Amino acid sequence: MVINSGLDGQLVLDGLSQGVLIFDSSNQLVTENSAARAILGADIRLLRAEGWLAAAVLFNSRISDPSEMVEAARARALNSDEPVRFHMYRMGERVPCWITALHTRMDVYTMVTMELPDWSAVAELVEKYTEEVR
């Protein structure tokens, strides 16, 4: 495989449709992509300033079970080679997320990805059902 050394990592991240947040081991947000900025809106400024503390508050909103909170998912991800699934609520909508540990020689990073639900499939199903009922 030939890798174009002129390809910018931020450009790649911004080309993804999933929101991406990456935190370093000191819990600071080190990078985010344009999809994350679109999903989180003004809250991205809070994440930049407060790091993981703000992310935990944001991701745990409306979640009461400690085993479903983002800290539990992060702990599982840090002890696993596989990404860990969790969810958050954003504007009344359940947003599927993944969290994974990125181990480098110098640091361990935490990467959170946020998916945008595809409601077109649900809309299509409801439309077909409505047509069949008629």
C-alpha positions in Angstrom: 0.0 0.0 0.0 1.3 3.4 -0.9 0.4 6.2 1.5 0.4 9.8 0.2 2.6 11.6 2.7 1.0 14.9 1.8 -2.4 13.8 3.1 -3.3 15.8 6.2 -4.8 13.8 9.1 -7.3 16.6 9.9 -8.4 16.6 6.3 -9.2 12.9 6.7 -11.0 13.4 10.0 -13.1 16.2 8.5 -14.1 13.9 5.6 -15.7 11.5 8.0 -19.5 11.6 8.5 -19.1 10.5 12.1 -18.2 13.0 14.8 -14.7 12.4 16.2 -13.2 13.6 19.5 -9.8 12.7 20.7 -8.6 13.2 24.3 -5.0 12.8 25.6 -4.1 11.1 28.9 -4.3 14.4 30.7 -8.0 14.5 29.6 -7.6 17.4 27.3 -9.4 17.5 23.9 -6.6 17.4 21.4 -8.6 17.3 18.2 -12.1 17.1 16.8 -13.6 17.0 13.3 -16.2 19.1 11.5 -18.9 16.5 12.1 -18.3 16.6 15.9 -18.5 20.4 15.7 -21.8 20.1 13.8 -23.3 17.5 16.3 -22.1 19.4 19.4 -22.6 23.0 18.3 -21.6 25.5 21.0 -20.7 22.7 23.4 -17.5 22.1 21.5 -16.1 25.2 23.1 -16.8 23.8 26.6 -15.0 20.5 25.6 -12.0 22.5 24.4 -11.8 24.4 27.7 -12.7 21.6 30.2 -11.8 18.4 28.3 -13.0 15.0 29.5 -14.8 16.5 32.5 -17.2 18.4 30.2 -17.5 15.4 27.9 -18.5 13.1 30.8 -21.3 15.6 31.8 -22.4 15.9 28.2 -22.4 12.2 27.4 -24.0 11.2 30.7 -27.0 13.5 30.3 -30.3 11.6 30.9 -28.4 8.4 31.8 -28.8 7.1 35.3 -27.3 3.6 35.2 -23.6 3.8 36.1 -22.7 0.9 33.9 -24.1 2.8 30.9 -22.2 6.0 31.6 -19.3 7.1 29.5 -16.8 6.6 32.3 -17.6 2.9 32.4 -17.3 2.6 28.6 -14.0 4.4 28.7 -12.7 2.1 31.4 -13.7 -0.9 29.3 -12.1 0.6 26.2 -8.8 1.3 28.0 -8.6 -2.4 29.0 -9.6 -3.7 25.6 -8.3 -3.9 22.0 -11.8 -3.4 20.7 -14.0 -0.2 20.6 -16.8 -0.1 23.1 -20.3 0.9 22.2 -22.3 3.4 24.3 -24.9 6.1 23.6 -25.7 9.7 24.5 -28.7 11.9 24.2 -28.5 15.0 22.1 -31.5 17.2 21.6 -33.9 14.5 22.7 -32.4 11.9 20.3 -30.3 8.8 21.2 -27.0 9.1 19.5 -24.9 5.9 19.0 -21.3 6.3 20.0 -18.1 4.3 20.2 -15.1 4.8 22.4 -11.6 3.3 21.9 -8.1 3.6 23.4 -5.4 4.7 21.0 -2.0 3.5 22.4 1.1 5.3 21.1 4.7 5.2 22.3 4.3 8.4 24.2 0.6 8.5 25.3 -2.8 6.8 25.5 -5.5 8.7 23.8 -9.2 8.2 24.0 -11.2 8.5 20.8 -15.0 9.0 20.8 -17.0 8.7 17.6 -20.6 9.8 17.3 -22.9 8.5 14.6 -25.7 10.4 13.1 -28.8 8.3 13.0 -30.2 7.6 9.6 -33.9 8.3 9.8 -34.5 7.9 6.1 -34.8 4.1 6.5 -37.4 4.5 9.2 -39.2 7.1 7.2 -39.2 4.7 4.2 -40.6 1.9 6.3 -43.4 4.0 7.8 -44.2 5.3 4.3 -44.4 1.7 2.9 -46.5 0.6 5.9 -48.9 3.5 5.4 -49.3 2.7 1.7 -50.0 -0.9 2.5 -52.6 0.0 5.1 -54.4 2.3 2.6 
